[in-house]
Amino acid sequence: MAAVCQKLSDEDWLVSRARSCMKTDPFAAKAWMITARTLFPQNFSIQFEAYNLEKVGKNVKEAAKLLEEMFLAFPEESRLWAEVQAILGVLQSEISDNRNSFLTEIFAAISTHSQCEMLLHVADKMSDTLEQCRLLLLAMRKFGSLVDEHGLTLIDKLQRAEKKAAYMTGVNCYRKLLVCDVLPLVLQKVKKLDVPPARLYKWLQQAIEFHVMFITQAPCQPSNQPPSPDLMSPTKKGKRFVLIPGLYDRESQVTDPWGSLLRLLVLIGQHLDWEIDRDLFTQTRDQQWQYVFNIYNRAKQIQGSPYTKQIVYVTTVLFLECLYTYVSSVDPDAFVGGATVHGPLVLIEGFGGDLSDKPSPSKAKKSKTSGSATNILATPGVPDSQKIIESFLTAFKCYELLHSKQELQREFVSLCEVWRMETWTWMAHFQTDMLMYQGAFQDALAHLQSCTPLVKDSMKIRSSLQMACCFMALGKYGRSCEILLEVISFLPGGQRADKNTVPSDPVSSGRHLLLTLCTEEEIIPYCVQLLLSCLKEKALSPNKTDDTALGHMVVLLQYDWPRQEPLFQQVVKKVRSQGSFTYNLFFNFIINIDILEEFAFLKTQEGGKVSLDILPVSTKAIAQQRTVTRGVNKNVKEDFKHTMEKQVARSEESIDNLIRSFLLEERQQIIKSV
Amino acid sequence: MSKILKRLSVLEFPESSRIALQYLTSCFTSSSGGAIPGLGGGAENFAVEVSQDYVLFKSATGRTRGPQKKLNAIQELQLLEMVCSCLQGAPQSSRFSIFSVIFGGSIEVAKTTLLTKLVSMALSIGSGAVLDCAALWMQEQGCHSSTVCDLVQRLVEDYCLLFPEISNTFQTLPSVSPLFTCNFITAVATIYPFHEISRAPPAILLDYITSWVSGDPCLCSESVRLVRIQASFSCPFFGLVQWCTLGQILCTTQCEPDLQSNNKLHSDKTKTFSLLSKLHFSILQSFQAYKSMELNQELFHMSHFLSIARELVRLYQLNKDKIQEEEFQTLVDRLGQIIQVAIVTGGLKLSSGKEILTLCEILPQNRLLQIIARPWTTQPMDTS
């Protein structure tokens, strides 16, 4: 030991003496370090050892003092820089263990000036741009006065780094730091920014792109492993987020991304001298729309308006935000962090108070040209429907506004190109719904069909229902029915909780759209309605006779009894006028007591003595089998009476199951008859 | 006879003393003390008399009138309380003048007895004003003087030996009056130089002083600070250095705790050792603090260290069977560290390298001493 010591240099020997008594007598160790430092004030190893000693002893103040002294005396020592970097690393890390919090305390105990110098110095030495930017950001956050000097440089640095990395997507580490961290800081701290407006617009454009793409990321559910209970829990669901490569977990999170984008828009707007309310985006949709519309009107009066960019950017952001709100309700699983508990929603053609009001192609065309007074109604099952509908309508109005003038459209289209909006598949739902809302069924259909291969399973019903609506509106009842019946075959069987029916707004007899949940409960009534209106077209036309269609109608009318009685009376009138009625499925599917009674009455003298061939086996067929003798009819009469009586006993059966099996079993028949 | 003496002569205690103290205060606070400067017969003359007769109750020869009686214990306590509050209430600039007129001047037994009681009271009530005055008085008298040492001895007896429990008054003393604490330590180190085991400081005092010095590295330099207004100063450094060098070797070589010596030291030697090590480290820290105060006074002469070194060697030679060489070397290291840091911080100024070489000659070979001596022994390169 002694021999080894002899070989050590004086400096190393002193350090070794300090180390040797560090555990047994820490005061002696510190005394050695003081002595060593006075003997060799220019020796870095000794200073560093002294610092380490204080660190081991958990003496924050002393350690900080030594670190600061070393920072001033040995600015070129790599070990010192490694240490400073480690401390700064801890400041940014998310793990707060004992070691980390101790290092943080050391940093906090250093004078502000040295802290600032350390951050800048280390940042300057960094070779990794991301690390460097992180440190600069940290420095600017801690020392607001640095923002003036380093803010714009950092923005440039991040933009250059992003360009160099050539990412495929706007959601990348540099962009995140730029738009979520650096820009808000710079825009807030620097009162008078010395940059041309074009740069501000560029920042805004990049911010919008990042936020929208970040928010609308599709959830990536690993299919081969079951989702962890953590993800299943509804409270955690909203907190899921996608990591951005290169960033730490904490850095990847953007809490309230829309809020952050909207605040940034306002901030940039202020630097561009826009008239923009700080709280514009907490106002109602109506107020927001009014704001946009007012500038739009003001701009109209000025040639070569200076407002064009403002209108385009504000309207686009409003449009995208409404769109997001709408689409995330319509397709709750579309985005990461979607927290809606209900299933998909569908926007479909509604029925007026009277079925005769169903849309005709000609009417639809008219509504397309005459602007839109079309209402959207929601079934009671849709939660928060007012908000969803308002969002859709505002998005639609923004979209129309952006296309209302050439210069606006030019600006908007060029933004879309920069963002490659055509790749934002989540917008497809809105496009369909917008076309349907406009009554452009042919286009809507084309759009739906082109999207079919991309449609997720959960959205298939939605897509089919809309197609059925379009076919129906275009007068292609057969196709429409075919699709509807297919939809029904996809739905799992079940009972209606309460007999809710498709709402019909008594006030607006005009065209309206219906926003409804893609659930069994909401869809079957709608399908039944739609089928009825298809059938009606054929069955009730005065110069045609189609007993099968009439029969099918009667079956379906039971679904929403007695509300459908008026229509049933039309059917009865038609049957009576025909004088005969053949429908062999009658006793299979008609169990409504009122309807049974009505038919029994039709057979009587008073009822019009209608000849009914409604037994499961046709009377004609029986007649052919049996030799024609008297009393055949009597037998038939007996059969009819007997069957009627038996049928009355079935009137308590579930109408839901009955209609369902009718629609499934007689699918081909029904399609044939429309 | 002045008006004030006349007035006082008709009053009884405690009223007389109360008015007397009021008068003293007014003498040093108001510029209009009744006397015109330069015309003689100033207030101060009467102040001395008033304090002699009505605060100290000294029987003045040749004076037949006025108070001659001795105060009983309760009355004395009352008087001390009045003096305390008088000093506390007086403006800081005149406090010491009032104190001086009462307790300054020639040393008299009655006066120091009363002063001892006053300081003891001030300690117990934590009166910084009174302790600051006492500290200045100690400084004037010299902390090594027997007057001061006697007073401190009484305090130690009252506060450390009679009731050797942790006392809050003592623990917080540096925050009440740093200067008093500093001078107190100097005096304590004079009373208990620790150069032989019988003169070891009481364990509790070692506790207090170690925690004071480690708690505030500027504490030991408080008295040096006053060098601007007072030419001579004393400081506790040398005494404390002696504690952690000679004291350490004495403890090491002493076999059993000496029951005869009033059980002064901790029966647990390790406790004493760790306190001495901490004290040693705190002395080095205090040197560093001293340097930053830029007082530029010499705290030591090399001769101080030479004497310690000689004594160390003598004790080592005497007790070679009781102490290992390694332990002894540790003490040499300790002394070396103190010398080195004292040199660097300006507390010890070497006139030539010879001084350090003398030290090396006294002590056995030691690497630290060699390192310290190197810059002093290496001849500067011949630049010519």
Interface residues (C-beta under 8 A of the other chain):
Chain A: C5 D10 W13 L14 R17 D25 F27 A28 K30 A31 W32 I34 T35 T38 L39
Chain B: S274 S277 K278 H280 F281 L284 Q285 Q288 T330 D333 R334 G336 Q337 Q340 V341 V344 T345 R367 L368 I371 I372
